[in-house]
Amino acid sequence: MIMADDVSGTEIRELRKRLGLTQEEFAHAVAVTFSTVNRWENGHAKPSKLARRAIESLAAVRNSSQTSSSQTIEELAANSFHRND
C-alpha cells in the first residue's frame, strides 16, 4: 500500500526519528538530498510517489520484526506515537 499524497512533515519526522536516523542518513537511504528531507519535514514540499515508496520500503526493512511491509507511512509514524521508548 502506498502512503497518501497528504502525508505530513510531522509524520515523516516521527518515522525518521523512530528509525533512529538523522535527516542526512534518511536522505541517503531514500536517495534524496538532505535539504529535500528538511523541506518535507518543514511542510515546504511533499515526497514524490517514488520517494514515498522508498520511504515505505526503508521503514518496512528497518522494522520487519515489528511492522508489516503493507503499512503506510502514516501507520508507521502513528506507531511511534504509541511506543513507550
N, C-alpha and C positions, 0 to 999 in steps of 0.2 A: 504494500500500500504506500502511496506517495503522500507526503505531507501536504496540507492545504496551502494554497497560494498566500494566505494571510498570516503565515507564521510570524510571530512577533520576535523582536530582537531579544526580549527577555527570555523567551523560550530557547533561543539559540545560545544565549549566555549561560543559562542554567544547565543546558545539556553539556556545553563545553566544560563548565566547572565540574559537573558530575563526572565527566570523563577524566578530569584531572589534567587538562591541557591549557596551556597559555593560548592567547589569540594567535601567536606566531605558529605554535605547534598545530593548532586546529587548522589554520590556514594551509599549512604544508600538507596535512593529512587529507584535505578535501580539494587540493590543487587550486587554491586561490591565493591572493596576496593577504598579508596581514591587514592592510587598510580596508580590504573588502570585508573581512570578518568584523572589523571595527565599525564599518558603515552599517552592516546588518544589525549588530548588537545595539547601535545607537538609533536605529529606525530610519536611517537615511537611504537605505536600499534593501531590496528583498533578494534572497537567493534565487537563481535560475532553476529551472526544472532539473538540469544536470547537477547543479550544486546541491539541491535538496536530496537527490538520490545518493550523492556521495556522502552527505551528512548522515543520512539514514543507514547507509552501509557501514560507515565508521561506527556509529552507535551500536549497530547490531553485532559487529565483530567484537568491539570492546566489551560489550555486555552480554555476550552469548550465553553465559551461565545464569544471567538474571532476567533477561528480556527475550521476547520473541522478535525475530527479524521482520515480522509483519507489522510491528508497531510504528506509528508515525512519530515524527519529531515532537509533536505536541504531547503524545502519550509518554514518550521517553522523558521529556522535560518535566511533565507532571509528576512522574515517579520520583524525581529528585526532590520535589517539594514535600513528599510524604516519608522520605527516609530520615531516620534519626542517626546521622553520622556524627 
